[in-house]
Amino acid sequence: DEVYDAMQAARWQSLFGGSVGSGAEAASMAVINMMRGYLNLVTPRPPGNMHARQRLQMRHLPQPGEAMHIAVRCLSKEVRRERKYVELQVTGSGIDGRALFEAQLSLIWAA
């Protein structure tokens, strides 16, 4: 679980300005916490991994102070042109299981 907290919002605002809880800030918090969920779960990662692509579909925007449950699932692993590819699905849900986003991350795995 990751929380869209005041500290995250303050760091975002110091870079981009804007008001607390704006749509741009909330969408950014979803992406930031999607990546935090992935990075905290898929560890350790071998040096040389590449984040090749990601697709993100927003369902609802998280609200300031909202806890987000981040789930990561491996969709596939394959070798193409002598490289190891891993496809992950990352989903985020908020209060009462409200769907926030669905993402697919494509990684070139260095191990």
C-alpha positions in Angstrom: 0.0 0.0 0.0 1.1 3.5 -0.8 -0.4 6.8 0.5 -1.0 10.0 -1.5 0.2 12.0 1.4 1.0 15.7 2.1 4.8 15.1 1.7 4.4 13.6 -1.7 2.1 16.4 -2.7 4.5 19.1 -1.4 7.4 17.6 -3.4 5.2 17.5 -6.6 4.1 21.1 -6.0 7.7 22.3 -5.5 8.5 21.0 -9.0 5.3 21.9 -10.9 3.3 24.4 -8.8 -0.5 24.2 -8.8 -3.0 23.6 -6.1 -3.3 20.7 -3.7 -5.4 17.9 -5.2 -5.5 19.2 -8.8 -6.2 16.7 -11.5 -2.6 16.8 -12.8 -1.2 16.3 -9.3 -3.6 13.4 -8.6 -2.8 11.7 -11.9 1.0 12.1 -11.1 0.5 10.6 -7.6 -1.1 7.5 -9.2 1.9 7.1 -11.5 4.4 7.8 -8.8 2.8 5.2 -6.5 2.4 2.7 -9.3 6.2 2.8 -9.8 6.8 2.8 -6.0 4.7 -0.4 -5.7 6.6 -2.0 -8.6 10.0 -1.0 -7.2 9.2 -2.1 -3.7 7.9 -5.5 -4.8 10.2 -6.4 -7.6 13.5 -6.3 -5.8 16.3 -6.9 -6.1 16.5 -6.1 -9.8 19.7 -6.9 -11.7 21.8 -4.0 -12.9 21.1 -3.2 -16.6 17.4 -3.7 -16.6 15.5 -1.4 -19.0 12.0 -0.1 -18.6 11.1 -0.4 -22.2 7.4 0.6 -22.3 4.4 1.3 -20.2 0.7 1.7 -20.8 -1.5 3.3 -18.2 -5.3 3.6 -18.1 -6.7 5.8 -15.4 -10.1 4.8 -14.0 -10.4 7.4 -11.1 -8.1 9.9 -9.6 -6.8 9.3 -6.1 -7.7 11.9 -3.5 -5.2 13.6 -1.1 -4.6 11.4 1.9 -6.0 8.3 0.1 -4.2 5.0 0.6 -3.7 3.1 -2.7 -3.4 -0.7 -2.8 -0.9 -1.5 -5.5 -0.9 -5.1 -6.9 1.8 -6.4 -9.3 1.4 -9.5 -11.4 3.6 -11.1 -14.0 1.8 -11.5 -17.3 4.5 -13.1 -19.3 8.2 -13.8 -19.7 9.8 -14.6 -23.1 13.1 -14.4 -24.9 13.2 -12.3 -28.1 16.3 -11.6 -30.1 18.4 -13.0 -27.2 16.8 -10.6 -24.7 14.6 -11.5 -21.8 11.3 -9.6 -21.7 9.0 -9.4 -18.7 5.5 -8.0 -18.9 4.0 -6.9 -15.6 0.5 -5.8 -14.8 0.2 -3.2 -12.1 -3.2 -2.2 -10.7 -4.1 0.4 -8.2 -7.3 0.6 -6.1 -8.4 3.2 -3.5 -10.9 3.4 -0.8 -13.4 0.6 -0.8 -11.6 -1.1 -3.7 -12.4 1.8 -6.1 -10.4 1.2 -9.3 -7.8 3.9 -9.8 -5.6 2.6 -12.7 -4.4 -0.4 -14.7 -0.9 -0.4 -16.1 1.3 -2.8 -18.1 5.0 -2.5 -17.8 7.4 -4.0 -20.3 10.9 -4.7 -19.0 14.1 -6.0 -20.6 15.5 -8.2 -17.8 19.3 -8.1 -17.6 19.8 -11.3 -15.5 
